[in-house]
C-alpha cells in the first residue's frame, strides 16, 4: 500500500508521425496502390498479423466481423498492418483482406492518413498506442473495453469502446454508414490525442524525475539532462 500510494503512470506519446506533410495526391496514390478506390471506406488495424499465434490480438475476430459487414457494404476494405511474415500476409490476402507486413516507420503516416476508421478487437493491451496514433490523424476508433482503452479512447466522443462482438459489429456498422459521425469523432480524437503529445509526456517525466531527486520545481542539474532523452522512449511506472 505504501508503494501504491507513491506510484504514478505516464502514457506513451502519440504524435511522432505528425511531422510528415502529405498531399491529397499522396493519399490517393497510396489507396490506389493497395487496391482501394476513392469511394471505399478503409478500416485499419495495426498490430501482429498472425491469425493464430496471438489470439488475444483479435485479428481473426476482426476479420470475421469484416466479412459479415462486407456482405452489406461492398465499398469497405480491411487493411491490416504490422509485424508478420509473408505467409501471414498471404493468408490475410486470401481472405480478401489488404495486408502490409513489417511496414517501415516512414510509411505509417500515409497509412493512418489513408484510412477512414481505426478498429482493433484486441482483448489484452497495456496501452495500445495505435489507437492514440489514429486519433491524432483525425480517425474515429473502435475497441474493446479492456486495459487502458477507456483512457485512450472516449466512448461516444472519439469513437466507440464496446463490450462484446455484437456491439462491436453494430458500432462499426454505424461508423461505416455515417460519414458525418466519422468526421465529428475524428475531430474530437485530434483534440483528445493532444493529451498524449510528446510535449506533455516529457513534461510529466521531468516532473516525476524532479520529485525523485528532490528538486521539485527547480531545474534539473545539467549533468542529469540526459533523462529527458532516454526515459520518454519507454513505458514504465516510476515510484
N, C-alpha and C positions, 0 to 999 in steps of 0.2 A: 504493500500500500504506500509506503514511503517513496519508493521508486516511481510508482504510477503517478503520484502527485507531482513529481518533478518532470515527468515525461512530456514531450511535445512532438508534434509531427510537422513535416514540411512537404508539401506536394512537389511533384515534378513540374518543371516549366514546359510550356507547350508551343511557344511562338518562335521556335528556332528555324522554321521553314518560311517565315514571312518576308525575308529579305529578297527573295527571288521575285522579279516582276514578270508576270505572264500576260500575254496578249490574248484576245479572243481567238485569234488565228492559231496560236499555240494550243489552246484548249480544243478547238475544232479539229485540228490535225491529229491530236492525240486520240480523241474519241474515235475518229475515223480509222486510225491505225489499229485500235483494239477491236474494232467491229461494232461500234455504237454509232447510230445515226443521230442527227441533230434533235430529233423528237424523242429519242429514247431516254428513259429515266434510269440512271446508273445507281445501283445500290452497292456501296463499297464496304468491304470487310478487310481489315488489316490485322494480320496475325499469322499463326502457324497454318500451313496449308495441308498437312496430312489429315485425312479424314478419320483415321482410326487410332493413331498413336497418342493423340492428345484429345480424347473425347470431351474433356471439360471445356475445351475451347468452343465447342458447339457449332463447328463449321458444317458438319453433316446435318445438324438440325436446321441451320440457316438455309442450307441447300434445299432441304425438303420444303421449308416454308416458301422459298423462292419458286420451286416447281409448282406448288399449289397456286400461288398468286399469278404465275406466268400463264396459267390457263385462262385467267380473267383479263390480264393486261398483256397484250402482245408486244408492248413497247418498253418492257423493263429488262434490264440486264443486271446480273450479279457479277461484280468484279472482286475477286479475291487476290489480295496482295500480301506477300510476306515470305517468311523463311520456309523453304521446302525444296524438294528435289524436282528434277524434270519429270519424273514419274508422277509425283503428286500433282504437278501442273497438268499433265496429260489426262490424268483421271478426272480432274475437275472439268477440263475442256470437253471430255467425252460425255459429261452430264449437262453440257450446254452452258457452263459457267466460264466467264472470262477469267483468266488467271495470269499473274505475273509473279514468278518465283524469284526471291532474292533481289528485289528491285533496288537499284542504287539510291543512296540518300538524295542525290540531286534530282531524282525523278519524283520524289514524294510530293513536292508542292504541286506539280502538274497533276498527279493522281488525285489529290484531295480537291483541287480546283475543278476537275473534270467530272466529279461525281455529283449526284443530287441529294443522296441520303447516305448517312453512315449507319451501319447496322452490325451488331455483334450479339451472338447467342451464348457468349461465354458464361460459364457457371462458377468460375473462380478467377479472381483477379486481385492483385494487391492495389492497383490504381487504375490501369487501363488507359494509358497515355493517348492512344489513337482517338478516343472519344473527345478528349480535350483538343487535340490537334485538329480534328474535323470541325469542331465548333469554332475554332479560330479562323477557319476558312468559310464561315457562313453556312455550314451544313447542319441540318437538323439530324438528331441522332436517336437511336432506339437501342435499348439494352435491358438486361435483367436487373432486378433489384437485389444485387449481391455486392459484397465488398464495398469499395468506395464509390460505386456507380451513382448512388443517390447524391453524393457530394460533387461528383464530376459533371453530372447532367441534372438539370432541374425538370422534373416530370411536369409535362403540360406547358412548359415555357421554352426550353431549349430543345425539347424532344419528348420522348416517352420512356419512362422507366417502368417495366412491366413485371408481372409475377409468374406467368406461365406461357406455354406455346400458343394457346388460343388467343390470349390477349396480345401477344407479340404479333401474330398474324393480323389481327384486327387493326391494331395501331399502325402497322406497316402499310396496310391497305389504305388507311386514311391518309398517310403521308404521300403515297403514290398518287392518289386521286385528287389531292388538294394542293395545288401549286402555291396558292396564297398562304396557306398554313406553313408550307415548307419555307417560304420566303420570310415569314414572320418569325418562325422558330430559329431560322438561320441568323437573322439579325440579333435576336436575343442571345444566341450562342456566342456570337462575336463579343458582345459586351460581357457576358459571364466568363468567357475564356481569359479576359484580362486579369482575372483573379489568379490565373496560372502563368502570367507573363514571367519571363526570367528576371526582369527588373524587380518584381515583387518577391520572387523566390529568393533572390540573392540578398535582399534586404532582411528577409526572415532568417537566413543563415547568419548574416552579420550580427543580428540582434542576439541570437542564441549563443554564438561564439563569444560575444562581448560579455554576456551574462556568465558564461562558464569561466571566463578569465577574470571576472570581477571588474570589468571595465565599464559596465552599464552603458551610458550614452556617450562615453568618450571614444575617441578614435582608436582603432587598432594600432598597435605598435607597427612601424614599417616592416619590421622583420617578420610579422605574422600575416602580412597581406596576402601571402600565397593561399591562405584558407579561402579567400574569395574566389579563387580559380578552381581549386581542387574539389571542395565539398559540393558545389551545385551539380557535379557530374553524377552524384549518387543519390539513391533514395535511402534514407536512413532515419532512425529515431535517435534523437540526442537526449541525454539526461543532464 
